[in-house]
Amino acid sequence: MDSTFIIEKSVVILVVFAVTMLMAMYSTWAERKVAAFLQDRVGPNRAGWGGLFQPLADGLKLFAKEEFSPDTPNQFLFRVGPGIAMATALMTSAVIPWGDRLHLFGRDILLQATDINVGLLYIIGIVSVGVYGIMIGGWASNNKFSLIGAVRAASQMVSYEVAMGLSIVALLMMTGTLSLKEISEQQAGLGWNVFYQPISFLIFLICAFAETNRTPFDLAECETELIGGYHTEYSSMRMGFYLFAEYANMFVSSTILAVLFFGGYNYPGMSWVVENYGVNLANVLGMGALFVKLCGFIFFFMWVRWTIPRFRYDQLMHLGWRILIPLSIINIMITGIVLLRGELLAYFGF
């Protein structure tokens, strides 16, 4: 294998990892600022200008706190749980196309860690493994409240993964590919999938809230019933890993929503910029466009958290199994009819 190829991919992977960590870290600051804005408060404003160093202060505080381990016979699993949650949150970004390419040092550098032809299946597979991080941590905590929170989280994530997968089926019928790079390329200009599959987008968005355990689907850490939920017994950076994984998942979910339904790095006039100003400027602007879209979704996640109250557990399951799944199946049927309308009309003699 070409050594320059290995170096190129290693740099891309490190940059993606650093950006994911940075976005997750500053999402905690943005969450507090958005909450303060919506509630007419100031928010963090002590550490740095406008509180910009608050995430660093929080990280140092978590590192410095005493690490407490409960009296549990599963110490190994208790330590592994947060690691699984964090690892799965970071692994998902490997197949996301952050841009098309940059021409540097006489080479075309693809702005994607790896482009596999089953990228969407990879994402769904990694997201489903994230259930184990929460379930193992709650079970190994030797705490009934933590166990109930973990069972809630696991059943919630499994339930909404069904609807999420079915919502993607209709999108795949239209695009004909599982590669995120090809899906992005098909949405050049303003040919975004959200205009053709609005129901799929709505279902996927709702399921993304449930998958990331965000309000109004944060039943796993419902403080009125379960204290802190599945991470009640965790302290120091182990608890920090769980909290960090939530924000990393929110960042990745927002990016996937932007790539699947809002054109990813594409923006109106991108081909004109390529012809007149070169591929580098066009793709730098494309990365900027992708970040604007995903930051819009992150803001929406935070806006909903401070606007809509938490569901009851029976309401959450009712929505997942009796509304979203049938709606996804109906959307698949409608998509199939639209795609095969010519053959159907010919079959019936029209």
C-alpha positions in Angstrom: 0.0 0.0 0.0 1.2 3.5 -0.9 2.7 5.2 2.2 1.4 8.6 1.1 -2.1 7.1 1.1 -1.7 5.9 4.7 -0.4 9.3 5.8 -3.2 11.0 4.0 -5.9 8.8 5.5 -4.3 9.1 9.0 -4.4 12.9 8.8 -8.0 12.9 7.7 -9.0 10.5 10.5 -7.1 12.6 13.1 -8.8 15.8 11.9 -12.2 14.2 11.9 -11.6 12.8 15.4 -10.4 16.3 16.6 -13.4 18.1 15.0 -15.8 15.6 16.6 -14.3 16.0 20.0 -14.2 19.8 19.7 -17.8 20.0 18.5 -19.0 17.7 21.3 -17.1 19.7 23.9 -18.4 23.1 22.7 -22.0 21.7 22.3 -22.1 21.6 26.1 -21.3 25.4 26.1 -23.8 26.0 23.3 -26.5 24.1 25.2 -26.1 26.3 28.2 -26.1 29.5 26.1 -29.2 28.4 24.1 -31.0 27.5 27.3 -30.0 30.9 28.8 -31.3 32.7 25.7 -34.6 30.8 25.7 -35.1 31.4 29.4 -33.9 35.0 29.4 -30.7 34.3 31.4 -27.0 35.0 30.9 -25.5 31.5 30.9 -21.8 30.7 31.5 -19.8 33.9 31.4 -17.0 33.5 33.9 -14.3 31.2 32.3 -13.0 33.1 29.3 -14.8 35.6 27.1 -18.5 34.7 27.0 -17.7 31.6 29.0 -15.8 30.0 26.0 -13.4 28.2 28.4 -16.2 26.7 30.4 -15.9 23.3 28.7 -12.2 23.2 29.5 -13.0 24.1 33.1 -15.7 21.3 33.3 -13.2 18.8 31.8 -10.6 19.7 34.4 -13.1 19.4 37.1 -14.2 15.9 36.0 -10.6 14.8 35.8 -9.9 16.1 39.3 -13.0 14.6 41.0 -12.7 11.5 43.1 -13.5 8.4 41.2 -16.0 6.3 43.1 -16.7 2.6 42.3 -19.8 0.9 43.8 -19.7 -2.4 45.5 -20.4 -4.5 42.4 -19.1 -7.9 41.3 -18.8 -6.6 37.7 -16.0 -4.1 38.1 -14.7 -4.9 34.6 -18.0 -4.3 32.9 -18.5 -1.2 35.0 -15.4 0.2 33.5 -16.1 -1.0 30.0 -19.5 0.6 29.7 -18.5 4.2 29.3 -15.7 3.2 26.8 -18.2 1.4 24.6 -20.6 4.4 24.6 -17.7 6.7 23.7 -16.1 4.5 21.1 -19.4 3.9 19.2 -20.1 7.6 19.2 -16.8 8.4 17.6 -16.6 5.5 15.1 -19.8 6.6 13.3 -18.0 9.6 11.7 -15.6 7.4 9.7 -18.0 7.1 6.7 -19.3 10.7 6.6 -18.2 12.7 3.5 -17.1 16.1 4.9 -16.5 17.4 1.4 -15.6 16.2 -2.1 -11.8 16.6 -2.4 -8.9 19.0 -2.1 -6.1 19.2 -4.6 -2.9 19.6 -2.5 0.8 18.6 -3.1 -0.2 17.3 -6.6 -2.7 14.8 -5.1 -6.5 14.7 -4.8 -7.2 14.3 -1.1 -10.7 12.8 -0.5 -12.4 14.5 2.5 -13.7 11.3 3.9 -12.0 8.7 6.1 -13.4 5.8 4.1 -16.1 5.5 1.4 -17.6 2.0 1.7 -20.6 1.0 -0.4 -22.6 0.0 2.7 -22.0 3.2 4.6 -25.6 3.5 5.9 -25.6 -0.1 7.1 -22.3 0.6 8.9 -23.8 3.6 10.7 -26.9 1.6 11.7 -24.7 -1.2 12.9 -22.5 1.0 15.0 -25.4 2.9 16.5 -27.1 -0.4 17.5 -23.9 -1.4 19.3 -24.1 1.8 21.4 -27.0 0.2 23.2 -24.5 -2.2 24.9 -22.5 0.7 26.5 -25.6 2.0 28.3 -27.0 -1.4 29.1 -23.7 -2.8 30.5 -23.1 0.3 32.5 -26.5 0.3 34.1 -26.5 -3.4 34.8 -22.9 -3.5 36.3 -23.7 -0.5 38.6 -25.5 -2.8 41.0 -28.2 -0.2 41.4 -31.9 -0.8 40.7 -32.5 2.7 39.4 -29.5 2.4 37.1 -30.8 -0.9 35.8 -34.3 0.4 35.1 -32.7 3.4 33.3 -30.6 1.1 31.2 -33.5 -1.2 30.3 -35.5 1.9 29.3 -32.7 3.2 27.2 -32.1 -0.2 25.5 -35.8 -0.8 24.7 -36.2 2.8 23.5 -33.2 2.6 21.2 -34.1 -0.8 19.8 -37.7 0.4 19.2 -36.8 3.5 17.3 -34.0 1.8 15.3 -36.8 -0.2 13.6 -38.6 3.0 12.5 -35.3 4.6 11.6 -34.3 1.7 9.4 -37.6 1.7 7.6 -37.5 5.4 7.0 -34.1 4.9 5.3 -35.5 2.1 3.1 -37.7 4.6 1.2 -34.7 6.9 0.7 -32.6 4.0 -0.6 -35.3 3.0 -3.1 -35.0 6.5 -4.5 -31.2 6.9 -4.4 -30.3 3.3 -5.3 -27.1 3.3 -3.1 -25.9 2.9 0.5 -22.8 5.0 0.0 -23.1 8.4 1.8 -20.7 9.9 -0.8 -23.0 8.9 -3.7 -26.1 10.1 -1.9 -24.4 13.5 -1.4 -23.4 13.7 -5.0 -26.9 13.0 -6.2 -28.1 16.1 -4.3 -26.0 18.6 -6.2 -27.5 22.1 -6.4 -30.8 22.1 -4.6 -31.9 18.6 -5.4 -32.1 17.7 -1.7 -33.8 14.5 -0.7 -35.9 16.3 1.9 -38.0 17.7 -0.9 -38.7 14.2 -2.3 -38.9 12.3 1.0 -40.3 14.7 3.7 -41.9 11.8 5.6 -38.6 9.9 5.8 -36.9 13.0 7.0 -39.5 13.6 9.7 -39.4 10.0 11.0 -35.5 9.9 10.9 -35.4 13.2 12.8 -37.7 11.9 15.6 -35.8 8.7 15.8 -32.5 10.6 16.1 -33.9 12.3 19.2 -34.7 8.9 20.6 -31.4 7.3 19.6 -29.4 10.2 21.3 -31.6 10.0 24.5 -32.5 13.7 24.1 -35.6 15.4 25.4 -38.5 14.6 25.0 -37.1 11.0 24.8 -34.7 11.2 27.8 -36.6 8.6 29.8 -33.4 6.8 30.6 -32.3 9.5 32.9 -35.6 10.8 34.2 -34.7 12.5 37.4 -38.2 12.5 38.8 -38.2 8.7 38.8 -34.7 7.3 38.4 -32.4 9.9 40.0 -29.6 10.1 37.3 -30.6 7.0 35.4 -28.1 4.6 34.0 -25.1 6.7 35.1 -26.1 7.3 38.7 -23.2 5.4 40.1 -20.6 6.9 37.8 -18.3 9.7 38.8 -15.2 11.6 37.4 -14.4 11.0 33.8 -16.4 7.8 33.5 -19.6 9.9 33.9 -17.9 12.5 31.6 -17.6 9.8 28.9 -21.3 9.1 29.0 -22.2 12.8 28.9 -19.7 13.4 26.2 -21.0 10.4 24.1 -24.4 12.0 24.1 -23.1 15.2 22.6 -20.9 13.4 20.1 -23.9 11.3 19.1 -25.9 14.5 18.6 -23.2 16.0 16.4 -22.9 12.8 14.3 -26.7 12.5 14.0 -27.0 16.1 12.9 -24.3 15.5 10.3 -26.1 12.4 9.0 -29.3 14.3 8.7 -27.6 17.0 6.7 -25.9 14.5 4.4 -29.0 12.3 3.8 -31.6 14.9 3.4 -30.0 18.4 2.9 -27.3 17.8 0.3 -24.3 17.4 2.7 -21.5 19.5 1.4 -23.4 20.6 -1.7 -24.7 24.2 -2.0 -26.3 26.1 -4.9 -23.7 27.3 -7.4 -21.0 24.8 -6.3 -20.2 23.7 -9.9 -19.8 27.4 -10.9 -17.3 28.0 -8.1 -15.4 24.9 -9.2 -15.2 26.2 -12.8 -14.2 29.8 -11.9 -12.2 29.5 -8.6 -11.0 26.0 -8.5 -11.8 22.8 -6.6 -10.1 23.8 -3.3 -12.2 27.0 -2.6 -15.4 25.2 -3.8 -14.9 22.4 -1.3 -13.8 24.6 1.6 -17.1 26.5 1.1 -18.8 23.1 0.9 -17.4 22.0 4.3 -18.6 25.4 5.6 -22.0 24.7 4.2 -22.1 21.3 5.8 -21.2 22.8 9.2 -23.9 25.4 8.9 -26.5 22.7 8.2 -25.4 20.5 11.0 -25.1 23.4 13.5 -28.7 24.3 12.6 -29.7 20.7 13.6 -27.7 20.9 16.8 -29.5 24.2 17.6 -32.8 22.4 16.9 -31.9 19.6 19.3 -31.3 22.1 22.0 -34.3 24.2 21.2 -36.6 21.2 21.5 -35.0 20.2 24.8 -36.1 23.5 26.4 -39.5 23.7 24.7 -41.2 20.3 24.8 -41.8 18.4 28.0 -40.8 14.8 28.5 -43.0 12.0 27.3 -44.4 9.3 29.6 -42.9 5.9 28.8 -46.2 4.5 27.4 -46.5 7.5 25.1 -42.9 7.0 23.9 -43.5 3.3 23.0 -46.9 4.2 21.4 -45.3 6.7 19.2 -42.5 4.3 18.1 -44.5 1.2 17.5 -48.0 2.3 16.6 -47.3 5.6 14.7 -43.8 5.8 13.3 -43.4 2.2 12.1 -46.8 2.0 10.3 -46.0 5.5 8.8 -42.6 4.3 7.6 -44.2 1.2 5.9 -46.9 3.4 4.2 -44.1 5.8 3.0 -42.2 2.8 1.5 -45.4 1.7 -0.3 -46.0 5.3 -1.7 -42.4 5.5 -2.8 -42.6 2.2 -4.6 -45.8 3.3 -6.4 -44.2 6.6 -7.5 -41.1 4.8 -8.7 -43.0 2.2 -10.6 -45.8 4.4 -11.8 -45.0 3.9 -15.5 -45.0 0.1 -15.3 -48.2 0.2 -13.1 -50.0 2.4 -15.6 -48.9 0.2 -18.5 -50.0 -2.9 -16.6 -53.5 -1.5 -16.0 -53.8 -0.3 -19.7 -53.4 3.5 -19.2 
